[in-house]
Amino acid sequence: MTQSDLLDLFGQTGAVLHAHFVLRSGLHSREFFQCALLLRDTKVAEQVCTALAAQLRNIDCDTVISPALGGILVGQEVARQLGKPHIFAEKDDNGALVMRRGFQIKPGEKFIVIEDVVTRGGRLMETVDIVKKHGGTVVAAACLVNRSGGQLPAMDFPFHGLVEFNPETFAPDALPPDLVATPAVKPGSK
């Protein structure tokens, strides 16, 4: 699957939204990738996650982990494609990611971290920290859409994005006039 193929699927499924958005990172953008709309069609989900899993197939891992909420569907399907178990981290009452539901990480267990969309890598790196805190090792990370523009934190493991897209983003205090004049929405997970 090429980048163009994936962007076409986002368009066909109505998963690329255009308006004034506040991203989870705090940045503002005119475009938002709503992966839930892309992944609601199970055949499309299988197709895009198969392509992502193909990039990870030769990486020796034990388990796939994802941050909730966006990464869960992608992580589950990639794990299925790789024949590995899948677990996820979810938000506590303060919004920080934690392990729940009886999920455990064994010392030395090797993980691939899977996310849907990455802008600054905050939730991805929180998940990495959880794995390390519990004695696991992150051997790779991946996402469907890498919209970071190369501005991700340093990683000591390979990172794969199925599609690299660099839409304009703006700090809250540096919005262009058209965005200032348009009410902002937060369409992602809270």
N, C-alpha and C positions, 0 to 999 in steps of 0.2 A: 504494500500500500504506500503510495507516494504522499508527500505533503499535500499536493493538490487534490488527491483523492479524498483525504481526510477533511480538508477544508470544504470540499464539495458536499460531503456527508453532513458536516455541521450546517451548511446552508440548507440542504434538502430537509433536514429534520427541524429547522427553525431554532437551532441551538446557538447561533451567533446573534446576539441581541445588540441593538444599536440605540443608545440613549445616553443619559448621564448616570454613571454607576460609581458607587464607592466600593472598592474592592476590599477584601478582608485585610489586605496589607495596609489599608488606609489611603492608598493612592486612588485617584479618580481616573476614569477612562470613558471613552465613547463606545467601546466594545466590551462585551462580556460573553465568555464561553460558558453556557449553561449545559454542562455535560449530562445532567439528568435528562434533558430533552433528547440528547443524542443517544443515550444508553437505554431509554425506555423501550426501544425496539430491540428485543433480545437478539435478533439476527445481526443488527448493526453492532450491538455490544460485542457479540462474538467476533465479528469481523475486525473491529478496531483493536480489541484486546488480543486477538490472535497475532496481529501485526506487532503489537508491543511485546508480547511474549516471545516472538521470534528474535527480537533484539536481545533477549535475556536468557535464551535457552542454554547457552554454553557457560553460564555462570553457576558455579557450585553453591547452592543454597539449600537450607533446610525448610524455611518457612517464608511466607510473604506476609508483610504487615502493612496496614494502611491507616492513615488518620481519618477519623470520622469527620464529616459525613461524606464529603465528596469522593474520597478515595476508596470507600468500601466496595462499591460495585465494580470498579476497575480492578482493585486488588483481588476480589473474589474470582473474577473471570480469568485474570492473568494466572492466579494460583492454580485454577482448574486446568488451564492450558499447560502449565508446567508440571502438573501432577503433585503439587505441594499443598500443605495445609495453609490456611489463611486466618490471621487474627487481625484485630484492629484496636487502636487506641481511641478513646472518646473523651469528650469534655466533662470536667467536673463542674460543680456549681459556680466556680470562679472562671470558667472558660479555658482552663489549662488541660492539656491532654494527660490522661492517666490510663493505666491498665485496669480493666474490670472484667466481669463475667467469667471469672475463673481462668482467664488466659494467663499463661505463664511463659516465661522465657528462661531457657536452661543456659547455664554458663557455657560459652563457646558456640551456642546455636547461631547459625549463619542466616541472615535475613536480607531479603530484597524489600525495600520500602517503595510502595506504589501510591501515587497521588493522581488526581484527575488533571488539575491545572496548577501550575507553579508560576507565581509572579516574583516573589522575593524569597520563597522557600521556607517561610516561617513554620508552617505545620509540618512540612517534611522534616525539618531539622529538629523540631520538638519530638517527632517520632523516632528519629535517629538517637536522640538523647535518652529516650525511654529504653530503647534496645540496649544501649551501652550501660545505662544505670543498672539494668537487670542482668548484666554479664554477657549479653549477646554481642554479635559482631555484624555490622552492616557491610555487605559485600557489593551492593549496588543499589541505586535508586532510579526510578523512572516515572514518567507521567505521560498522559496523552498529549497535553498542550504545555509547552514551555514558553511562557510569555515573558521571561525574565530579561531578555535583551542582554544576556551575559552577566547579569548583576546578582548571581546567586552567591551565597556564602561559600567559603572554601570547603571542599569535601575530600575525604581521604579514601574515596571509592568512586567507581564510574557512575556517571549520571546520563540517562538516556531520555530524550523527549521524542515522542513519535512525530510531533509537528513542532517546529520552531516558528513562533509568530511574535512579532514585536510591535503591538499597537502602542500608540501614544498613551502615556500615563502622566498624571500631573499631581504634584503635591497639593494639599488642600489650600495652601496660601498662594498658589501659582496657577489658578484656573484661567483658561482663556474665556473671553466674554460670552461665547455661546454656551459654555457649561455653567458659568455663573448665572445665566438667565434661565437655565433649565433645572427643575427640581431633581435632586439626586435620589437614586434608589439603591438599596443593598439587596441584590437578588440572590446572593450566595448564602451558604450556611452561616449561622450567627456565631 
